[in-house]
């Protein structure tokens, strides 16, 4: 749920430009993209394209028991059999809590997927000669990534004293081509504070970025608010909730809220959605089966 790392950082230099790369890895086992149960009904002139999408706040690889276990995280992700997965609370050489692991790269390798990591924070190394300490969101994909970008949205830093709202990176976008359909996929992590004003600003920023899209769009993430929250209302002019009946997501054990969302643009059909019961994080992942229209908006 919280979007800031759990321990203070020495510096707060935030990257304002694209700082991550997309890793191309070996082909993965068959997933929803090849699932014949998602075949388009006969008679359609332009068969829709299946895509299984998921979102998961991985809590920096620690479960509800607060034990860091990235193999457990990977197993939970593997069970989703998703084609594209948005991740939140991803550590890259961040600190002792995650053994200074590059979680984005490690999960991509374990799952044999491509990854784009979009840091929110990019700080000096913990020791001279070490790796830069980064924390943010990511997107895993089984499809080739045509374009990737780390967008800025309004944030209230958890790494500086007396922060003020300001543009900062950490809103990830990838563009993939799924059987000929160019598709935008975003991963986000909105502000966790009780005051909704920062989330409201973030929603406005995201809506502005999505307005430039052509073709299907999918926005997933930890919104730290339920769909009925007033600050999320602008989203529903152009997107819709893909998993209203999938179940609650937070906390992972005996969840009380549904704050981890998959949203889709007009023309995208949802054929099913569910949460996945696991204690590999303090959130539950959500997965949705989609059909993408052959023709863009």
Secondary structure, 3 states (H helix, E strand, C coil): CCCCCCCCCCCCCCCCCCCCCEECCCCCCCCHHHCHHHCCCCCCCCCCEEEEEEEEECHHHECCCCCECHHHHHHHHHHHCCCEEEEEEEEECCCHHHCCCEHHHHHHHHHCCEEEEEEEEEECCCCCCCCCEEEEEEEEECCCEEEEEEEEEEECCCCCCCCCCEEEEEEEEEEEEECCEEEEEEEEECCCCCCCHHHHHHHHHHHHHHCCCCCCEEEEEECCCCCCCHHHHHHHHCEEECCCCCCCCECCCCCCECCEEEEEECCCEEEEEEEECCCCCCECEEEEEEEECCCCC
